[in-house]
């Protein structure tokens, strides 16, 4: 399980880096306003950065197989999932028909 957990952690970590880059590059210097992020986990969910964090720390919990690691992953989900859902609703209200209809909030293909 350690190797699988480490692989999941690396996948999550790489996607966190990608999501951060996507969000940072949404606006050019001097631009204002909001834009819809595309690419990486944002193709599947509104909160691609949060989903990636949840994946990252879930992998760490699996690799560590310790109660404190499992608790950390659980509370990461409990903190980020509601925020991601809130962002999802905001994007849908702000961008209406422009927003990708099939995009979920935090968990790809499910929620």
KEKOL-543698 format. One line per field, with one value per atom (N, C-alpha, C): residue in one letter; x, y, z; residue number from 1; atom name. Coordinates in nm, 4 decimals. Layout:
# KEKOL-543698
res <- [A,...]
xx <- [X,...]
yy <- [Y,...]
zz <- [Z,...]
n <- [NUM,...]
atom <- [CA,...]
# end
This chain:
# KEKOL-543698
res <- [X,X,X,X,X,X,X,X,X,X,X,X,X,X,X,X,X,X,X,X,X,X,X,X,X,X,X,X,X,X,X,X,X,X,X,X,X,X,X,X,X,X,X,X,X,X,X,X,X,X,X,X,X,X,X,X,X,X,X,X,X,X,X,X,X,X,X,X,X,X,X,X,X,X,X,X,X,X,X,X,X,X,X,X,X,X,X,X,X,X,X,X,X,X,X,X,X,X,X,X,X,X,X,X,X,X,X,X,X,X,X,X,X,X,X,X,X,X,X,X,X,X,X,X,X,X,X,X,X,X,X,X,X,X,X,X,X,X,X,X,X,X,X,X,X,X,X,X,X,X,X,X,X,X,X,X,X,X,X,X,X,X,X,X,X,X,X,X,X,X,X,X,X,X,X,X,X,X,X,X,X,X,X,X,X,X,X,X,X,X,X,X,X,X,X,X,X,X,X,X,X,X,X,X,X,X,X,X,X,X,X,X,X,X,X,X,X,X,X,X,X,X,X,X,X,X,X,X,X,X,X,X,X,X,X,X,X,X,X,X,X,X,X,X,X,X,X,X,X,X,X,X,X,X,X,X,X,X,X,X,X,X,X,X,X,X,X,X,X,X,X,X,X,X,X,X,X,X,X,X,X,X,X,X,X,X,X,X,X,X,X,X,X,X,X,X,X,X,X,X,X,X,X,X,X,X,X,X,X,X,X,X,X,X,X,X,X,X,X,X,X,X,X,X,X,X,X,X,X,X,X,X,X]
xx <- [0.0814,0.0000,0.0860,0.2068,0.2943,0.3246,0.3570,0.3908,0.2682,0.1527,0.0296,-0.0013,0.0082,-0.0158,0.0805,0.2079,0.3076,0.2749,0.2327,0.1954,0.0756,-0.0219,-0.1391,-0.0972,-0.0092,0.0406,0.1111,0.1989,0.2711,0.1727,0.0749,-0.0274,-0.0996,-0.1394,-0.2070,-0.1180,0.0075,0.1014,0.1261,0.1462,0.1671,0.0448,-0.0735,-0.1949,-0.2171,-0.1715,-0.1765,-0.0897,0.0306,0.1205,0.0585,-0.0007,-0.0640,-0.1826,-0.2672,-0.3845,-0.3419,-0.2396,-0.1912,-0.1438,-0.0719,-0.0250,-0.1406,-0.2428,-0.3604,-0.4289,-0.4479,-0.5152,-0.4325,-0.3020,-0.2147,-0.2177,-0.2278,-0.2211,-0.3564,-0.4620,-0.5927,-0.5955,-0.5323,-0.5309,-0.3906,-0.3856,-0.2592,-0.2416,-0.1194,-0.0984,-0.1908,-0.2564,-0.3463,-0.4898,-0.5152,-0.6516,-0.7288,-0.8584,-0.9465,-1.0599,-1.1407,-1.2537,-1.2215,-1.3228,-1.3117,-1.3156,-1.2476,-1.2440,-1.2655,-1.3068,-1.3266,-1.1943,-1.1456,-1.0218,-1.0475,-0.9529,-0.9568,-0.8218,-0.8223,-0.6994,-0.6834,-0.6063,-0.5826,-0.7133,-0.7208,-0.8410,-0.9594,-0.9321,-1.0407,-1.1265,-1.0783,-1.1613,-1.2748,-1.2539,-1.3500,-1.4286,-1.3631,-1.4268,-1.4002,-1.4896,-1.4731,-1.3566,-1.3367,-1.2312,-1.1152,-1.0513,-0.9401,-0.8249,-0.8018,-0.6953,-0.7309,-0.8554,-0.8974,-0.9031,-0.9561,-0.9616,-0.8209,-0.7254,-0.5871,-0.5271,-0.5584,-0.5119,-0.5698,-0.6975,-0.7619,-0.6969,-0.6700,-0.6024,-0.4628,-0.3915,-0.2547,-0.2505,-0.3334,-0.3278,-0.3926,-0.4814,-0.5349,-0.4260,-0.3452,-0.2317,-0.1320,-0.1054,-0.0141,-0.0681,-0.1991,-0.2604,-0.2489,-0.2705,-0.2589,-0.1149,-0.0188,0.1225,0.1664,0.1245,0.1669,0.0938,-0.0324,-0.1144,-0.1116,-0.1214,-0.1228,-0.2499,-0.3054,-0.4287,-0.4188,-0.3056,-0.2927,-0.2938,-0.2348,-0.2353,-0.3757,-0.4459,-0.5834,-0.6720,-0.6540,-0.7309,-0.7009,-0.5747,-0.5374,-0.6064,-0.6049,-0.6712,-0.8218,-0.8809,-1.0246,-1.0610,-0.9860,-1.0175,-0.9817,-0.8859,-0.8605,-0.9838,-1.0400,-1.1640,-1.2760,-1.2917,-1.3996,-1.3863,-1.2653,-1.2419,-1.2580,-1.2003,-1.1955,-1.3190,-1.3833,-1.4991,-1.6136,-1.6532,-1.7598,-1.7192,-1.5938,-1.5460,-1.5506,-1.5113,-1.5166,-1.6582,-1.7512,-1.8915,-1.9436,-1.9042,-1.9428,-1.8877,-1.7631,-1.7024,-1.7791,-1.8150,-1.8886,-2.0195,-2.0952,-2.2225,-2.1993,-2.0934,-2.0625,-2.0319,-1.9469,-1.9141,-2.0401,-2.1273,-2.2505,-2.3385,-2.3482,-2.4298,-2.3653,-2.2344,-2.1623,-2.1587,-2.1302,-2.1080,-2.2254,-2.3249,-2.4474,-2.4214,-2.4653,-2.4548,-2.3120,-2.2219,-2.0821,-2.0091,-2.0582,-1.9871,-2.0110,-1.9065,-1.9218,-2.0261,-2.1294,-2.2433,-2.2053,-2.1127,-2.0770,-1.9752,-1.9243,-1.8207,-1.8832,-1.8222,-1.8680,-1.7998,-1.8336,-1.7793,-1.6385,-1.6236,-1.4958,-1.4510,-1.5426,-1.5080,-1.5432,-1.4422,-1.4706,-1.5760,-1.6679,-1.7751,-1.8841,-1.8663,-1.9612,-2.0267,-1.9432,-1.9978,-1.9172]
yy <- [-0.1198,0.0000,0.1266,0.1150,0.2318,0.2848,0.1955,0.2367,0.2968,0.2350,0.2877,0.4259,0.4390,0.5675,0.6739,0.6372,0.7314,0.7735,0.6807,0.7129,0.8080,0.7831,0.8714,1.0091,1.0135,1.1408,1.2195,1.1546,1.2221,1.2751,1.1926,1.2356,1.3605,1.3582,1.4736,1.5955,1.5764,1.6880,1.7527,1.6708,1.7253,1.8039,1.7535,1.8238,1.9516,1.9554,2.0803,2.1849,2.1464,2.2405,2.2899,2.1974,2.2339,2.3272,2.2942,2.3772,2.5177,2.5277,2.6594,2.7398,2.6748,2.7430,2.7908,2.7084,2.7458,2.8669,2.8644,2.9763,3.1045,3.0925,3.2103,3.2737,3.1912,3.2436,3.2878,3.2811,3.3231,3.4702,3.5545,3.6981,3.7429,3.8230,3.8865,4.0118,4.0621,4.1831,4.2969,4.3578,4.4687,4.4284,4.3001,4.2537,4.2436,4.2621,4.2419,4.1506,4.1094,4.0227,3.8763,3.7956,3.6527,3.5746,3.4622,3.3742,3.2305,3.1479,3.0058,2.9335,2.8585,2.7828,2.6557,2.6249,2.5030,2.4336,2.3014,2.2241,2.1477,2.0423,1.9616,1.9122,1.9126,1.8686,1.9617,2.0847,2.1776,2.1316,2.0373,1.9806,1.8976,1.8463,1.7563,1.8199,1.9091,1.9675,2.1178,2.1877,2.3324,2.3644,2.2821,2.3049,2.2089,2.2240,2.1357,2.1418,2.2591,2.2732,2.2005,2.2120,2.1441,1.9925,1.9496,1.8057,1.7461,1.8195,1.7716,1.7637,1.8605,1.8562,1.7349,1.7088,1.5936,1.4640,1.4535,1.3345,1.3219,1.4325,1.4327,1.3799,1.4352,1.3960,1.2605,1.2181,1.0816,0.9796,1.0105,0.9237,0.9173,1.0324,1.0367,0.9518,0.9614,0.8821,0.7332,0.6954,0.5544,0.5056,0.5882,0.5498,0.5414,0.6359,0.6388,0.5351,0.5105,0.4119,0.4341,0.5598,0.5961,0.6757,0.6618,0.7345,0.8854,0.9452,1.0904,1.1293,1.0483,1.0762,1.0613,0.9595,0.9374,1.0525,1.0962,1.2091,1.3363,1.3577,1.4764,1.4753,1.3612,1.3506,1.3727,1.3145,1.3298,1.4760,1.5438,1.6826,1.7760,1.7362,1.8119,1.8066,1.6873,1.6739,1.7560,1.7456,1.8178,1.9692,2.0188,2.1618,2.2058,2.1306,2.1752,2.1396,2.0288,1.9872,2.0893,2.1371,2.2387,2.3684,2.4066,2.5273,2.5065,2.3874,2.3573,2.3580,2.3056,2.3060,2.4489,2.5315,2.6728,2.7424,2.7149,2.7716,2.7247,2.5976,2.5396,2.6145,2.6353,2.7072,2.8507,2.9153,3.0523,3.0594,2.9684,2.9651,2.9467,2.8565,2.8325,2.9566,3.0276,3.1490,3.2636,3.2773,3.3875,3.3709,3.2511,3.2291,3.1633,3.1211,3.0609,2.9644,2.9952,2.9039,2.8846,2.9765,2.9637,2.8526,2.8216,2.7271,2.5840,2.5018,2.3632,2.2860,2.2400,2.1755,2.0455,1.9690,1.8401,1.8461,1.9621,1.9760,1.9573,1.8720,1.8481,1.9473,1.9409,2.0360,1.9977,1.8798,1.8419,1.7011,1.6075,1.4676,1.4370,1.4124,1.3886,1.2817,1.3107,1.2219,1.1969,1.2392,1.2099,1.3329,1.4278,1.5415,1.6659]
zz <- [0.0000,0.0000,0.0000,0.0519,0.0584,-0.0811,-0.1750,-0.3116,-0.3798,-0.3644,-0.4232,-0.3645,-0.2341,-0.1688,-0.2172,-0.2326,-0.2822,-0.4251,-0.5084,-0.6465,-0.6500,-0.5654,-0.5577,-0.5077,-0.4083,-0.3571,-0.4673,-0.5430,-0.6514,-0.7561,-0.7933,-0.8889,-0.8368,-0.7108,-0.6512,-0.6463,-0.6058,-0.5954,-0.7309,-0.8334,-0.9680,-1.0146,-0.9823,-1.0212,-0.9409,-0.8159,-0.7393,-0.8085,-0.8480,-0.9160,-1.0469,-1.1236,-1.2498,-1.2254,-1.1277,-1.0963,-1.0545,-0.9714,-0.9296,-1.0498,-1.1401,-1.2612,-1.3480,-1.3610,-1.4397,-1.3776,-1.2459,-1.1792,-1.1876,-1.1701,-1.1763,-1.3142,-1.4188,-1.5558,-1.6119,-1.5323,-1.5835,-1.6236,-1.5468,-1.5767,-1.6142,-1.7168,-1.7547,-1.6680,-1.6558,-1.5750,-1.6212,-1.5242,-1.5537,-1.5814,-1.6050,-1.6304,-1.4991,-1.5094,-1.3956,-1.4393,-1.3465,-1.3796,-1.3555,-1.3762,-1.3499,-1.4799,-1.4817,-1.5980,-1.5530,-1.6460,-1.6195,-1.6416,-1.5417,-1.5625,-1.6450,-1.7315,-1.8123,-1.8022,-1.8184,-1.8149,-1.6852,-1.6890,-1.5698,-1.5094,-1.3787,-1.3080,-1.3326,-1.3787,-1.4077,-1.5253,-1.6030,-1.7094,-1.6497,-1.5301,-1.4673,-1.3537,-1.2791,-1.1602,-1.1527,-1.0856,-1.0669,-0.9750,-0.8743,-0.7760,-0.8013,-0.9167,-0.9533,-0.8548,-0.7993,-0.7001,-0.5710,-0.5267,-0.4041,-0.4236,-0.5372,-0.5657,-0.5645,-0.6204,-0.6238,-0.4841,-0.3997,-0.2600,-0.1881,-0.2097,-0.1459,-0.1928,-0.3226,-0.3766,-0.3158,-0.3129,-0.2597,-0.1165,-0.0297,0.1107,0.1373,0.0504,0.0610,0.0279,-0.0717,-0.1043,0.0088,0.0693,0.1835,0.2984,0.3235,0.4306,0.4012,0.2765,0.2381,0.2553,0.2136,0.2247,0.3706,0.4510,0.5914,0.6754,0.6433,0.7156,0.8667,0.9058,1.0473,1.0765,1.1956,1.2284,1.2074,1.2416,1.2252,1.0771,0.9920,0.8483,0.7905,0.8349,0.7899,0.8367,0.9590,1.0120,0.9326,0.8994,0.8225,0.6871,0.6179,0.4876,0.5015,0.6039,0.6266,0.6506,0.7368,0.7667,0.6513,0.5691,0.4459,0.3570,0.3425,0.2648,0.3276,0.4585,0.5278,0.5132,0.5012,0.4854,0.3399,0.2464,0.1068,0.0259,0.0546,-0.0255,-0.0192,0.0985,0.1002,0.0298,0.0439,-0.0248,-0.1754,-0.2216,-0.3638,-0.4172,-0.3381,-0.3792,-0.3889,-0.2939,-0.2965,-0.4209,-0.4551,-0.5763,-0.6999,-0.7013,-0.8137,-0.8350,-0.7292,-0.7386,-0.7867,-0.7364,-0.7757,-0.9252,-0.9739,-1.1170,-1.2009,-1.1601,-1.2349,-1.2387,-1.1278,-1.1234,-1.2010,-1.1892,-1.2536,-1.4052,-1.4536,-1.5965,-1.6684,-1.5954,-1.6484,-1.7646,-1.8850,-1.9991,-2.0502,-2.0155,-2.0580,-1.9821,-1.8620,-1.7764,-1.8240,-1.8298,-1.8770,-1.7956,-1.8639,-1.7970,-1.7265,-1.7814,-1.7244,-1.6122,-1.5836,-1.4807,-1.3424,-1.2609,-1.1237,-1.0296,-0.9014,-0.8043,-0.7586,-0.6975,-0.6357,-0.6753,-0.6821,-0.7110,-0.8560,-0.9401,-1.0824,-1.1048,-1.1959,-1.2400,-1.1353,-1.0104,-0.9034,-0.8437,-0.7933,-0.7188,-0.7405]
n <- [1,1,1,2,2,2,3,3,3,4,4,4,5,5,5,6,6,6,7,7,7,8,8,8,9,9,9,10,10,10,11,11,11,12,12,12,13,13,13,14,14,14,15,15,15,16,16,16,17,17,17,18,18,18,19,19,19,20,20,20,21,21,21,22,22,22,23,23,23,24,24,24,25,25,25,26,26,26,27,27,27,28,28,28,29,29,29,30,30,30,31,31,31,32,32,32,33,33,33,34,34,34,35,35,35,36,36,36,37,37,37,38,38,38,39,39,39,40,40,40,41,41,41,42,42,42,43,43,43,44,44,44,45,45,45,46,46,46,47,47,47,48,48,48,49,49,49,50,50,50,51,51,51,52,52,52,53,53,53,54,54,54,55,55,55,56,56,56,57,57,57,58,58,58,59,59,59,60,60,60,61,61,61,62,62,62,63,63,63,64,64,64,65,65,65,66,66,66,67,67,67,68,68,68,69,69,69,70,70,70,71,71,71,72,72,72,73,73,73,74,74,74,75,75,75,76,76,76,77,77,77,78,78,78,79,79,79,80,80,80,81,81,81,82,82,82,83,83,83,84,84,84,85,85,85,86,86,86,87,87,87,88,88,88,89,89,89,90,90,90,91,91,91,92,92,92,93,93,93,94,94,94,95,95,95,96,96,96,97,97,97,98,98,98,99,99,99,100,100,100,101,101,101,102,102,102,103,103,103,104,104,104,105,105,105,106,106,106,107,107,107,108,108,108,109,109,109,110,110,110,111,111,111]
atom <- [N,CA,C,N,CA,C,N,CA,C,N,CA,C,N,CA,C,N,CA,C,N,CA,C,N,CA,C,N,CA,C,N,CA,C,N,CA,C,N,CA,C,N,CA,C,N,CA,C,N,CA,C,N,CA,C,N,CA,C,N,CA,C,N,CA,C,N,CA,C,N,CA,C,N,CA,C,N,CA,C,N,CA,C,N,CA,C,N,CA,C,N,CA,C,N,CA,C,N,CA,C,N,CA,C,N,CA,C,N,CA,C,N,CA,C,N,CA,C,N,CA,C,N,CA,C,N,CA,C,N,CA,C,N,CA,C,N,CA,C,N,CA,C,N,CA,C,N,CA,C,N,CA,C,N,CA,C,N,CA,C,N,CA,C,N,CA,C,N,CA,C,N,CA,C,N,CA,C,N,CA,C,N,CA,C,N,CA,C,N,CA,C,N,CA,C,N,CA,C,N,CA,C,N,CA,C,N,CA,C,N,CA,C,N,CA,C,N,CA,C,N,CA,C,N,CA,C,N,CA,C,N,CA,C,N,CA,C,N,CA,C,N,CA,C,N,CA,C,N,CA,C,N,CA,C,N,CA,C,N,CA,C,N,CA,C,N,CA,C,N,CA,C,N,CA,C,N,CA,C,N,CA,C,N,CA,C,N,CA,C,N,CA,C,N,CA,C,N,CA,C,N,CA,C,N,CA,C,N,CA,C,N,CA,C,N,CA,C,N,CA,C,N,CA,C,N,CA,C,N,CA,C,N,CA,C,N,CA,C,N,CA,C,N,CA,C,N,CA,C,N,CA,C,N,CA,C,N,CA,C,N,CA,C,N,CA,C,N,CA,C,N,CA,C,N,CA,C,N,CA,C,N,CA,C,N,CA,C]
# end
